[in-house]
Amino acid sequence: MTPQAMPSVANIDELVALTKTYFDAVYAMDADSFAAIFDPAAFVTRRGDGNSVVVTPVAAWLDMVRSLTSPRDAGSVRADQILSIAVTRDMALLKLRVRIPPREMTDLLSCFYLNGRWQIVQKVFIAETLA
């Protein structure tokens, strides 16, 4: 990676902007907005039943997103939060919390700085049912 292509570790503005786009996409269930910030080779991973793991290519996950009712359309109050951002050279890990009633999700988004911008390459999440 050339020095011009390296992100500035001191400046996380682009990661915060990516996070804002992610939160907006979650609230609107906007597959096109998600597609703009996920690398096409990305995967979405979650726990399945029992001790299984479910790994879904991002294209299939985006198709599923298109069929969901958004929290916005359901009249839900928006609740999203950045829990942490960790950056190491051209790699970052975002820990986020979002609400998609009746669940609240904790998302770990692994990002690489690719082609001059931050892109999500892996989403790992867990969902908890709201009380």
DSSP file (Angstrom, degrees, kcal/mol; ACC not computed):
  #  RESIDUE AA STRUCTURE BP1 BP2  ACC     N-H-->O    O-->H-N    N-H-->O    O-->H-N    TCO  KAPPA ALPHA  PHI   PSI    X-CA   Y-CA   Z-CA
    1    1 A M              0   0    0      0, 0.0     5,-0.1     0, 0.0     0, 0.0   0.000 360.0 360.0 360.0 129.3    0.0    0.0    0.0
    2    2 A T    >>  -     0   0    0      1,-0.1     3,-1.2     3,-0.0     4,-0.6  -0.414 360.0-111.4 -76.1 155.4    1.5    3.3   -1.0
    3    3 A P  G >4 S+     0   0    0      0, 0.0     3,-0.9     0, 0.0    -1,-0.1   0.834 118.2  57.4 -56.6 -33.1    1.6    6.2    1.6
    4    4 A Q  G 34 S+     0   0    0      1,-0.2    -2,-0.0     0, 0.0     0, 0.0   0.793 105.4  51.1 -67.4 -26.8   -1.0    8.1   -0.3
    5    5 A A  G <4 S+     0   0    0     -3,-1.2   111,-0.3     2,-0.1    -1,-0.2   0.523  88.3 101.8 -89.3  -5.6   -3.5    5.2    0.0
    6    6 A M  S << S-     0   0    0     -3,-0.9     2,-0.1    -4,-0.6    84,-0.1  -0.596  72.2-126.0 -81.0 137.2   -3.0    4.8    3.8
    7    7 A P        -     0   0    0      0, 0.0     2,-0.7     0, 0.0     3,-0.1  -0.393  28.1-104.6 -73.1 159.2   -5.8    6.2    6.0
    8    8 A S    >   -     0   0    0      3,-0.2     3,-0.9     1,-0.2    82,-0.0  -0.787  24.1-158.8 -85.5 116.5   -4.9    8.7    8.7
    9    9 A V  T 3  S+     0   0    0     -2,-0.7    -1,-0.2     1,-0.2    78,-0.1   0.847  92.7  56.4 -63.2 -33.2   -5.1    6.8   12.0
   10   10 A A  T 3  S+     0   0    0      1,-0.2     2,-0.7    -3,-0.1    -1,-0.2   0.716 101.7  63.1 -71.8 -19.6   -5.4   10.1   13.8
   11   11 A N    <   +     0   0    0     -3,-0.9     3,-0.3     1,-0.1    -3,-0.2  -0.895  51.0 166.0-114.2 107.0   -8.5   11.0   11.8
   12   12 A I     >  +     0   0    0     -2,-0.7     4,-2.4     1,-0.2     3,-0.4   0.226  43.8 112.7-101.9  14.0  -11.5    8.7   12.2
   13   13 A D  H  > S+     0   0    0      1,-0.2     4,-2.4     2,-0.2    -1,-0.2   0.873  76.2  52.7 -54.0 -40.1  -14.0   11.1   10.5
   14   14 A E  H  > S+     0   0    0     -3,-0.3     4,-2.3     1,-0.2    -1,-0.2   0.879 109.3  48.9 -66.5 -36.5  -14.4    8.7    7.6
   15   15 A L  H  > S+     0   0    0     -3,-0.4     4,-2.3     2,-0.2    -1,-0.2   0.882 110.9  50.0 -69.3 -37.5  -15.2    5.8    9.9
   16   16 A V  H  X S+     0   0    0     -4,-2.4     4,-2.3     2,-0.2    -2,-0.2   0.901 111.2  49.7 -65.2 -39.8  -17.7    7.9   11.8
   17   17 A A  H  X S+     0   0    0     -4,-2.4     4,-2.3    -5,-0.2    -2,-0.2   0.904 110.0  50.3 -64.9 -41.2  -19.3    8.9    8.4
   18   18 A L  H  X S+     0   0    0     -4,-2.3     4,-2.4     1,-0.2    -2,-0.2   0.910 110.2  51.1 -60.9 -42.1  -19.4    5.2    7.5
   19   19 A T  H  X S+     0   0    0     -4,-2.3     4,-2.9     2,-0.2    -2,-0.2   0.899 108.2  51.2 -62.8 -41.6  -21.1    4.5   10.8
   20   20 A K  H  X S+     0   0    0     -4,-2.3     4,-2.6     2,-0.2    -1,-0.2   0.919 110.5  48.7 -62.6 -43.2  -23.7    7.2   10.2
   21   21 A T  H  X S+     0   0    0     -4,-2.3     4,-2.4     2,-0.2    -2,-0.2   0.908 111.7  50.4 -61.0 -41.5  -24.5    5.7    6.8
   22   22 A Y  H  X S+     0   0    0     -4,-2.4     4,-2.5     2,-0.2    -2,-0.2   0.939 111.0  47.7 -61.8 -48.3  -24.8    2.3    8.4
   23   23 A F  H  X S+     0   0    0     -4,-2.9     4,-2.4     1,-0.2    -2,-0.2   0.906 112.6  49.2 -60.8 -42.5  -27.2    3.6   11.1
   24   24 A D  H  X S+     0   0    0     -4,-2.6     4,-2.0     1,-0.2    -1,-0.2   0.904 111.4  49.7 -62.6 -41.3  -29.3    5.4    8.5
   25   25 A A  H  X>S+     0   0    0     -4,-2.4     5,-1.7     2,-0.2     4,-1.4   0.885 110.5  50.3 -66.0 -39.2  -29.4    2.2    6.4
   26   26 A V  H  <5S+     0   0    0     -4,-2.5     3,-0.3     2,-0.2    -2,-0.2   0.947 111.5  47.5 -62.5 -48.3  -30.5    0.1    9.4
   27   27 A Y  H  <5S+     0   0    0     -4,-2.4    45,-2.3     1,-0.2    46,-0.3   0.858 124.1  32.6 -63.9 -35.6  -33.3    2.5   10.3
   28   28 A A  H  <5S-     0   0    0     -4,-2.0    -1,-0.2    -5,-0.2    42,-0.2   0.522 100.1-131.3 -95.4  -7.4  -34.5    2.7    6.7
   29   29 A M  T  <5 +     0   0    0     -4,-1.4     2,-0.9    -3,-0.3    -3,-0.2   0.954  43.2 174.0  48.5  53.5  -33.6   -0.9    5.8
   30   30 A D     >< -     0   0    0     -5,-1.7     4,-2.1     1,-0.2     3,-0.2  -0.789  21.5-172.8 -98.3  97.9  -32.0    0.6    2.7
   31   31 A A  H  > S+     0   0    0     -2,-0.9     4,-2.7     1,-0.2    -1,-0.2   0.838  84.3  56.2 -61.2 -34.9  -30.2   -2.2    0.9
   32   32 A D  H  > S+     0   0    0      2,-0.2     4,-1.4     1,-0.2    -1,-0.2   0.900 107.4  48.4 -66.3 -39.5  -28.6    0.3   -1.6
   33   33 A S  H  > S+     0   0    0     -3,-0.2     4,-0.7     2,-0.2    -2,-0.2   0.905 112.3  49.2 -66.0 -40.5  -27.1    2.3    1.2
   34   34 A F  H >X S+     0   0    0     -4,-2.1     3,-1.5     1,-0.2     4,-1.5   0.940 107.8  54.7 -60.3 -45.9  -25.7   -0.9    2.7
   35   35 A A  H 3< S+     0   0    0     -4,-2.7    -1,-0.2     1,-0.3    -2,-0.2   0.812 101.6  59.6 -59.3 -30.6  -24.3   -1.9   -0.6
   36   36 A A  H 3< S+     0   0    0     -4,-1.4    -1,-0.3     1,-0.2    -2,-0.2   0.733 114.1  34.6 -70.4 -22.3  -22.4    1.4   -0.9
   37   37 A I  H << S+     0   0    0     -3,-1.5    83,-3.2    -4,-0.7     2,-0.4   0.532 104.0  79.5-112.6  -8.6  -20.5    0.7    2.3
   38   38 A F  E  < S-a  120   0A   0     -4,-1.5    83,-0.2    81,-0.2    73,-0.1  -0.831  81.7-120.9 -97.3 137.3  -20.0   -3.1    2.2
   39   39 A D  E >   -     0   0A   0     81,-3.1     3,-2.3    -2,-0.4    19,-0.1  -0.536  27.0-119.7 -66.9 142.0  -17.3   -4.6    0.0
   40   40 A P  E 3  S+     0   0A   0      0, 0.0    19,-0.3     0, 0.0    18,-0.2   0.740 114.0  54.4 -58.7 -21.9  -19.0   -7.0   -2.6
   41   41 A A  E 3  S+     0   0A   0     17,-0.1    80,-0.1    16,-0.1    -2,-0.0   0.365  86.5 122.0 -91.5   5.3  -16.9   -9.9   -1.2
   42   42 A A  E <   -     0   0A   0     -3,-2.3    16,-2.4    78,-0.2     2,-0.3  -0.148  47.7-149.2 -68.8 161.7  -18.1   -9.3    2.4
   43   43 A F  E     -aB 122  57A   0     78,-1.1    80,-2.4    14,-0.2     2,-0.5  -0.938   6.8-142.7-129.1 153.7  -20.0  -11.8    4.6
   44   44 A V  E     -aB 123  56A   0     12,-2.8    12,-3.0    -2,-0.3     2,-0.4  -0.981  23.5-168.7-116.5 126.6  -22.6  -11.4    7.4
   45   45 A T  E     +aB 124  55A   0     78,-3.5    80,-2.3    -2,-0.5     2,-0.3  -0.944  13.6 157.0-124.5 136.6  -22.2  -13.9   10.2
   46   46 A R  E     -aB 125  54A   0      8,-2.3     8,-3.2    -2,-0.4     2,-0.3  -0.950  45.4 -89.5-146.3 165.8  -24.5  -14.7   13.1
   47   47 A R  E     - B   0  53A   0     78,-0.6     6,-0.3    -2,-0.3    80,-0.1  -0.589  41.9-161.7 -74.2 140.3  -25.2  -17.5   15.6
   48   48 A G        -     0   0    0      4,-2.7     2,-0.1    -2,-0.3    -1,-0.1  -0.102  45.0 -41.8 -99.0-155.4  -27.7  -20.0   14.3
   49   49 A D  S >  S-     0   0    0      2,-0.1     3,-1.8    -2,-0.1    -1,-0.3  -0.473 112.1 -19.6 -71.5 143.8  -29.7  -22.5   16.3
   50   50 A G  T 3  S-     0   0    0      1,-0.2    -2,-0.0    -2,-0.1     0, 0.0  -0.373 132.9 -21.6  62.0-126.7  -27.8  -24.2   19.1
   51   51 A N  T 3  S+     0   0    0     -2,-0.2    -1,-0.2    -4,-0.1     2,-0.2   0.024 105.1 120.7-105.9  26.2  -24.1  -24.0   18.5
   52   52 A S    <   -     0   0    0     -3,-1.8    -4,-2.7     2,-0.0     2,-0.4  -0.493  51.2-143.6 -90.9 162.0  -24.2  -23.4   14.8
   53   53 A V  E     -B   47   0A   0     -6,-0.3     2,-0.5    -2,-0.2    -6,-0.2  -0.980   7.2-152.8-123.1 135.4  -22.9  -20.4   12.9
   54   54 A V  E     -B   46   0A   0     -8,-3.2    -8,-2.3    -2,-0.4     2,-0.5  -0.950  10.7-172.3-113.2 121.0  -24.6  -18.9    9.8
   55   55 A V  E     -B   45   0A   0     -2,-0.5   -10,-0.2   -10,-0.2    -2,-0.0  -0.959   5.2-175.0-115.7 125.1  -22.5  -17.2    7.2
   56   56 A T  E     -B   44   0A   0    -12,-3.0   -12,-2.8    -2,-0.5    -2,-0.0  -0.972  27.4-119.6-124.1 128.9  -24.2  -15.3    4.4
   57   57 A P  E >>  -B   43   0A   0      0, 0.0     4,-2.1     0, 0.0     3,-0.6  -0.377  32.7-116.5 -60.5 145.7  -22.6  -13.6    1.4
   58   58 A V  H 3> S+     0   0    0    -16,-2.4     4,-2.8     1,-0.2     5,-0.2   0.833 112.6  59.0 -58.7 -34.7  -23.5   -9.9    1.5
   59   59 A A  H 3> S+     0   0    0    -19,-0.3     4,-1.6   -17,-0.3    -1,-0.2   0.919 109.1  44.0 -61.7 -42.7  -25.4  -10.1   -1.8
   60   60 A A  H <> S+     0   0    0     -3,-0.6     4,-1.7     2,-0.2    -1,-0.2   0.883 112.9  52.3 -68.2 -38.0  -27.8  -12.7   -0.3
   61   61 A W  H  X S+     0   0    0     -4,-2.1     4,-2.4     1,-0.2    -2,-0.2   0.903 107.2  52.6 -64.1 -41.0  -28.1  -10.6    2.9
   62   62 A L  H  X S+     0   0    0     -4,-2.8     4,-1.9     1,-0.2    -1,-0.2   0.877 105.8  54.1 -63.1 -37.3  -29.0   -7.5    0.9
   63   63 A D  H  X S+     0   0    0     -4,-1.6     4,-0.5     1,-0.2    -1,-0.2   0.902 109.7  48.0 -61.4 -40.0  -31.7   -9.5   -0.8
   64   64 A M  H >< S+     0   0    0     -4,-1.7     3,-1.3     1,-0.2     4,-0.4   0.908 107.5  55.4 -66.2 -41.8  -33.1  -10.4    2.6
   65   65 A V  H >< S+     0   0    0     -4,-2.4     3,-1.7     1,-0.3    -1,-0.2   0.886  99.8  61.1 -57.7 -40.1  -32.9   -6.7    3.7
   66   66 A R  H 3< S+     0   0    0     -4,-1.9    -1,-0.3     1,-0.3    -2,-0.2   0.736 103.6  50.6 -60.5 -22.6  -35.0   -5.7    0.8
   67   67 A S  T << S+     0   0    0     -3,-1.3    -1,-0.3    -4,-0.5     2,-0.2   0.490  92.9  96.9 -95.2  -3.2  -37.9   -7.8    2.1
   68   68 A L  S <  S-     0   0    0     -3,-1.7     2,-0.5    -4,-0.4    -3,-0.0  -0.558  75.7-119.6 -90.1 150.0  -37.8   -6.5    5.7
   69   69 A T        -     0   0    0     -2,-0.2   -40,-0.1     1,-0.0    -2,-0.1  -0.744  37.6-124.7 -80.7 131.0  -40.0   -3.8    7.2
   70   70 A S     >  -     0   0    0     -2,-0.5     4,-1.8   -42,-0.2     6,-0.2  -0.396  10.9-121.3 -76.8 153.3  -37.8   -0.9    8.4
   71   71 A P  T  4>S+     0   0    0      0, 0.0     5,-2.7     0, 0.0     4,-0.4   0.872 116.2  55.5 -57.3 -36.1  -37.9    0.4   11.9
   72   72 A R  T >45S+     0   0    0    -45,-2.3     3,-1.4     1,-0.2   -44,-0.1   0.945 108.5  45.2 -61.5 -49.0  -38.8    3.8   10.4
   73   73 A D  T 345S+     0   0    0    -46,-0.3    -1,-0.2     1,-0.3   -45,-0.1   0.770 110.2  55.6 -67.9 -24.9  -41.8    2.4    8.5
   74   74 A A  T 3<5S-     0   0    0     -4,-1.8    -1,-0.3     2,-0.0    -2,-0.2   0.501 116.1-116.3 -83.0  -4.5  -42.9    0.5   11.7
   75   75 A G  T < 5 +     0   0    0     -3,-1.4    -3,-0.2    -4,-0.4     2,-0.1   0.707  59.1 159.3  77.8  20.1  -42.8    3.8   13.6
   76   76 A S      < -     0   0    0     -5,-2.7     2,-0.3    -6,-0.2    -1,-0.2  -0.459  46.6-110.1 -77.3 147.7  -40.0    2.7   15.9
   77   77 A V        -     0   0    0     -2,-0.1     2,-0.2     1,-0.1    -1,-0.1  -0.605  38.8-113.3 -74.1 133.4  -37.9    5.2   17.8
   78   78 A R        +     0   0    0     -2,-0.3     2,-0.3    22,-0.0    -1,-0.1  -0.491  40.3 172.1 -71.8 134.9  -34.4    5.2   16.5
   79   79 A A        +     0   0    0     20,-0.3    20,-0.9    -2,-0.2     2,-0.3  -0.821  11.3 147.2-146.5 102.9  -31.8    4.0   18.8
   80   80 A D  E     -C   98   0A   0     -2,-0.3     2,-0.3    18,-0.2    18,-0.2  -0.977  17.0-176.9-137.5 152.5  -28.2    3.5   17.6
   81   81 A Q  E     -C   97   0A   0     16,-2.5    16,-2.5    -2,-0.3     2,-0.7  -0.993  27.4-132.8-153.1 135.9  -24.9    3.9   19.4
   82   82 A I  E     +C   96   0A   0     -2,-0.3    14,-0.2    14,-0.2     3,-0.1  -0.835  23.9 179.3 -84.9 119.0  -21.2    3.7   18.6
   83   83 A L  E     -     0   0A   0     12,-2.9     2,-0.3    -2,-0.7    13,-0.2   0.824  62.6 -20.4 -89.7 -37.2  -19.7    1.5   21.4
   84   84 A S  E     -C   95   0A   0     11,-1.7    11,-2.7     2,-0.0     2,-0.4  -0.973  45.6-154.4-166.5 156.5  -16.1    1.6   20.1
   85   85 A I  E     -C   94   0A   0     -2,-0.3     2,-0.4     9,-0.2     9,-0.2  -0.981  15.6-175.3-134.9 122.9  -13.9    2.2   17.1
   86   86 A A  E     -C   93   0A   0      7,-2.3     7,-2.6    -2,-0.4     2,-0.4  -0.979   4.6-168.7-121.0 131.7  -10.4    0.6   16.9
   87   87 A V  E     +C   92   0A   0     -2,-0.4     2,-0.4     5,-0.2     5,-0.2  -0.975  13.3 176.3-125.1 132.0   -8.0    1.3   14.1
   88   88 A T  E >   -C   91   0A   0      3,-3.1     3,-1.7    -2,-0.4     2,-0.3  -0.915  65.8 -64.6-133.1 106.7   -4.8   -0.4   13.2
   89   89 A R  T 3  S-     0   0    0     -2,-0.4    -1,-0.0     1,-0.3     0, 0.0  -0.354 122.0  -8.3  52.9-111.2   -3.2    0.9   10.0
   90   90 A D  T 3  S+     0   0    0     -2,-0.3    23,-2.3   -84,-0.1     2,-0.4   0.024 123.8  81.1-105.8  26.7   -5.7    0.2    7.2
   91   91 A M  E <   -CD  88 112A   0     -3,-1.7    -3,-3.1    21,-0.2     2,-0.3  -0.982  53.7-179.8-131.9 142.6   -8.0   -2.0    9.3
   92   92 A A  E     -CD  87 111A   0     19,-2.3    19,-3.1    -2,-0.4     2,-0.5  -0.982  17.3-152.0-141.4 153.1  -10.7   -1.0   11.7
   93   93 A L  E     -CD  86 110A   0     -7,-2.6    -7,-2.3    -2,-0.3     2,-0.5  -0.989  12.8-164.8-126.3 121.6  -13.2   -2.7   14.0
   94   94 A L  E     -CD  85 109A   0     15,-2.5    15,-2.9    -2,-0.5     2,-0.6  -0.911   3.5-162.3-106.4 128.5  -16.5   -0.9   14.7
   95   95 A K  E     +CD  84 108A   0    -11,-2.7   -12,-2.9    -2,-0.5   -11,-1.7  -0.957  24.3 170.2-111.4 117.4  -18.6   -2.1   17.6
   96   96 A L  E     -CD  82 107A   0     11,-2.7    11,-2.5    -2,-0.6     2,-0.4  -0.843  28.3-147.7-128.2 157.7  -22.2   -0.7   17.3
   97   97 A R  E     +CD  81 106A   0    -16,-2.5   -16,-2.5    -2,-0.3     2,-0.3  -0.999  22.6 172.1-126.7 131.8  -25.6   -1.2   18.9
   98   98 A V  E     -CD  80 105A   0      7,-2.1     7,-3.1    -2,-0.4     2,-0.5  -0.939  24.5-133.6-134.2 156.7  -28.8   -0.8   16.8
   99   99 A R  E     + D   0 104A   0    -20,-0.9   -20,-0.3    -2,-0.3     5,-0.2  -0.958  25.6 165.5-117.3 123.7  -32.5   -1.4   17.5
  100  100 A I  E >   - D   0 103A   0      3,-2.4     3,-2.4    -2,-0.5   -22,-0.0  -0.791  54.2 -95.5-129.8  86.0  -34.7   -3.3   15.1
  101  101 A P  T 3  S+     0   0    0      0, 0.0   -25,-0.1     0, 0.0     3,-0.1  -0.103 110.2  26.7 -50.7 137.8  -37.8   -4.1   17.3
  102  102 A P  T 3  S+     0   0    0      0, 0.0    28,-3.2     0, 0.0     2,-0.3  -0.922 127.7  49.1 -92.8  20.9  -38.4   -6.5   18.7
  103  103 A R  E <   -DE 100 129A   0     -3,-2.4    -3,-2.4    26,-0.3     2,-0.4  -0.819  59.1-149.2-121.0 158.5  -34.6   -7.0   18.9
  104  104 A E  E     -DE  99 128A   0     24,-2.8    24,-2.6    -2,-0.3     2,-0.4  -0.990  23.8-153.7-120.0 135.1  -31.5   -5.1   19.7
  105  105 A M  E     -DE  98 127A   0     -7,-3.1    -7,-2.1    -2,-0.4     2,-0.6  -0.846  14.6-154.3-112.9 142.9  -28.3   -6.0   17.9
  106  106 A T  E     -DE  97 126A   0     20,-2.4    20,-1.8    -2,-0.4     2,-0.4  -0.984  24.9-165.3-109.0 121.4  -24.7   -5.7   18.7
  107  107 A D  E     -DE  96 125A   0    -11,-2.5   -11,-2.7    -2,-0.6     2,-0.6  -0.890  16.9-162.6-111.3 135.1  -22.7   -5.5   15.5
  108  108 A L  E     -DE  95 124A   0     16,-3.1    16,-2.5    -2,-0.4     2,-0.6  -0.977  15.4-167.8-111.1 115.6  -19.0   -6.0   15.0
  109  109 A L  E     -DE  94 123A   0    -15,-2.9   -15,-2.5    -2,-0.6     2,-0.5  -0.913   7.0-156.9-110.1 113.3  -18.0   -4.5   11.6
  110  110 A S  E     -DE  93 122A   0     12,-2.8    11,-3.1    -2,-0.6    12,-1.4  -0.770  19.6-171.8 -87.8 130.0  -14.6   -5.3   10.3
  111  111 A C  E     -DE  92 120A   0    -19,-3.1   -19,-2.3    -2,-0.5     2,-0.3  -0.921  16.2-162.8-126.8 147.1  -13.4   -2.7    7.8
  112  112 A F  E     -DE  91 119A   0      7,-2.1     7,-2.4    -2,-0.3     2,-1.0  -0.939  29.3-120.0-120.4 150.2  -10.5   -2.3    5.5
  113  113 A Y  E     + E   0 118A   0    -23,-2.3     2,-0.4    -2,-0.3     5,-0.3  -0.819  49.8 168.0 -87.7 104.5   -9.3    0.8    3.8
  114  114 A L  E >   - E   0 117A   0      3,-2.7     3,-1.5    -2,-1.0    -2,-0.0  -0.957  55.3  -4.3-126.2 137.0   -9.7   -0.2    0.1
  115  115 A N  T 3  S-     0   0    0     -2,-0.4    -1,-0.2     1,-0.3     3,-0.1   0.848 131.8 -49.9  52.3  38.6   -9.6    1.9   -3.0
  116  116 A G  T 3  S+     0   0    0   -111,-0.3     2,-0.3     1,-0.2    -1,-0.3   0.618 124.3  70.2  80.9  13.2   -9.2    5.2   -1.0
  117  117 A R  E <  S- E   0 114A   0     -3,-1.5    -3,-2.7  -112,-0.1     2,-0.3  -0.991  84.0 -95.6-155.4 161.7  -12.1    4.6    1.4
  118  118 A W  E     - E   0 113A   0     -2,-0.3     2,-0.3    -5,-0.3    -5,-0.2  -0.628  42.0-179.2 -79.3 135.1  -13.3    2.5    4.4
  119  119 A Q  E     - E   0 112A   0     -7,-2.4    -7,-2.1    -2,-0.3     2,-0.4  -0.993  29.9-117.5-135.8 143.5  -15.4   -0.5    3.5
  120  120 A I  E     +aE  38 111A   0    -83,-3.2   -81,-3.1    -2,-0.3    -9,-0.3  -0.667  32.0 171.4 -78.8 128.2  -17.1   -3.2    5.6
  121  121 A V  E     +     0   0A   0    -11,-3.1   -78,-1.1    -2,-0.4     2,-0.3   0.552  67.1  21.8-112.4 -14.8  -15.7   -6.6    4.8
  122  122 A Q  E     -aE  43 110A   0    -12,-1.4   -12,-2.8   -80,-0.2     2,-0.5  -0.942  57.0-166.9-155.6 131.1  -17.3   -8.6    7.6
  123  123 A K  E     +aE  44 109A   0    -80,-2.4   -78,-3.5    -2,-0.3     2,-0.4  -0.986   9.7 180.0-117.8 123.8  -20.4   -8.1    9.8
  124  124 A V  E     +aE  45 108A   0    -16,-2.5   -16,-3.1    -2,-0.5     2,-0.3  -0.992  15.6 170.2-120.7 130.0  -20.7  -10.3   12.9
  125  125 A F  E     -aE  46 107A   0    -80,-2.3   -78,-0.6    -2,-0.4     2,-0.4  -0.953  27.1-158.4-142.8 160.6  -23.8   -9.8   15.0
  126  126 A I  E     - E   0 106A   0    -20,-1.8   -20,-2.4    -2,-0.3     2,-0.4  -0.994  16.8-148.8-134.2 141.5  -25.9  -11.0   17.9
  127  127 A A  E     - E   0 105A   0     -2,-0.4     2,-0.4   -22,-0.2   -22,-0.2  -0.892   8.1-168.3-114.8 141.2  -29.5  -10.2   18.5
  128  128 A E  E     - E   0 104A   0    -24,-2.6   -24,-2.8    -2,-0.4     2,-0.3  -0.988  26.9-118.8-124.9 137.3  -31.3  -10.0   21.8
  129  129 A T  E     - E   0 103A   0     -2,-0.4   -26,-0.3   -26,-0.2     2,-0.1  -0.586  33.6-118.3 -74.8 132.1  -35.1   -9.7   22.2
  130  130 A L              0   0    0    -28,-3.2    -1,-0.1    -2,-0.3   -31,-0.0  -0.406 360.0 360.0 -69.8 145.2  -36.1   -6.5   23.9
  131  131 A A              0   0    0     -2,-0.1    -1,-0.1   -28,-0.0   -28,-0.1   0.465 360.0 360.0 -76.1 360.0  -37.9   -6.9   27.2
